[in-house]
């Protein structure tokens, strides 16, 4: 299970790349932070919440994340091929 967790982290970390780069920029970028946070939130939500629910919500805060009916099923989770292969072997 630890290998699957590590592969999951490996697949998620690039999502944070643009956001981290923006925060590390030495130039003033305050005008781009809001859009970058929205993009990051959307990319993370798309991995766990039904896409229709995301696009129908006016605000991400309106989504009831704990409601199982808005969450994707285990089969719909976006895992890398390496994670799937590792899970099958264990």
Residue pairs with C-beta under 8 A, 6 or more apart in sequence:
1 90
3 86
3 90
4 83
4 86
4 87
4 90
7 79
7 80
7 82
7 83
7 86
8 79
8 80
8 83
10 80
10 82
11 78
11 79
11 80
11 83
12 44
12 47
15 40
15 43
15 44
16 40
18 36
18 39
18 40
19 36
19 37
19 39
19 40
22 29
22 32
22 33
22 36
38 60
41 60
42 54
42 60
45 54
45 60
45 63
46 54
46 78
47 72
47 77
47 78
48 65
48 71
48 72
48 77
49 63
49 65
49 70
49 71
49 72
50 70
50 71
50 72
53 63
53 70
54 60
54 63
57 63
63 70
64 70
65 71
79 87
